[in-house]
Amino acid sequence: MVAKLITNMVETYQLFQYQSCPFCYRVRRFLEATGIDLEFKDTLLDVEASRELFEGGGKNSVPCLRIQRGCEVQWLYESLDIIEYLKSRFGV
Ligand SMILES: N[C@@H](CCC(=O)N[C@@H](CS)C(=O)NCC(=O)O)C(=O)O
């Protein structure tokens, strides 16, 4: 029952990434192909974004998807895991 409630909770997303990163490109291409619209945070151009990623997620590796689920925040690394996660959430 708890798991079901969490699954149905509204989530908001931010993708921490930068332009020239090939793994970020993989995720951006997936988003473009599926029409999923997320906020991007550029960790090369935006020092605050870089700090937020390191402090929140624990490392500076990109891409990283920040998932806000109510008061809970999850930091999801690995381009293929991000894509799989979004596929499951958006049913694409
Ligand atoms: N296996 C990872 C590779 C990610 C990766 O190597 N990202 C590079 C940028 S292209 C990076 O952030 N390197 C810095 C670091 O890992 O701290 C994925 O598929 O997302």
The ligand as a Tripos MOL2 file, in Angstrom:
@<TRIPOS>MOLECULE
LIG
   20    19     1     0     0
SMALL
NO_CHARGES

@<TRIPOS>ATOM
      1 N1         28.1250    5.6340  -17.1220 N.3       1 LIG1
      2 C1         27.8100    7.0260  -16.9410 C.3       1 LIG1
      3 C2         28.9660    7.8730  -17.4440 C.3       1 LIG1
      4 C3         28.8350    9.3300  -17.0260 C.3       1 LIG1
      5 C4         30.1070   10.0940  -17.2480 C.2       1 LIG1
      6 O1         31.2050    9.5090  -17.3960 O.2       1 LIG1
      7 N2         29.9850   11.4130  -17.2580 N.am      1 LIG1
      8 C5         31.1390   12.2670  -17.3300 C.3       1 LIG1
      9 C6         30.8790   13.4380  -18.2820 C.3       1 LIG1
     10 S1         30.7480   12.9030  -19.9670 S.3       1 LIG1
     11 C7         31.3990   12.8670  -15.9810 C.2       1 LIG1
     12 O2         30.5170   13.4050  -15.3500 O.2       1 LIG1
     13 N3         32.6490   12.7300  -15.4970 N.am      1 LIG1
     14 C8         33.0370   13.3490  -14.2530 C.3       1 LIG1
     15 C9         32.8430   12.4650  -13.0730 C.2       1 LIG1
     16 O3         32.4250   11.2960  -13.2290 O.co2     1 LIG1
     17 O4         33.0760   12.9480  -11.9630 O.co2     1 LIG1
     18 C10        26.4800    7.3370  -17.6600 C.2       1 LIG1
     19 O5         26.1020    6.5820  -18.5680 O.co2     1 LIG1
     20 O6         25.8150    8.3090  -17.2910 O.co2     1 LIG1
@<TRIPOS>BOND
     1     1     2 1
     2     2     3 1
     3     2    18 1
     4     3     4 1
     5     4     5 1
     6     5     6 2
     7     5     7 1
     8     7     8 1
     9     8     9 1
    10     8    11 1
    11     9    10 1
    12    11    12 2
    13    11    13 1
    14    13    14 1
    15    14    15 1
    16    15    16 2
    17    15    17 1
    18    18    19 2
    19    18    20 1
@<TRIPOS>SUBSTRUCTURE
     1 LIG1         1 GROUP 0 **** ****
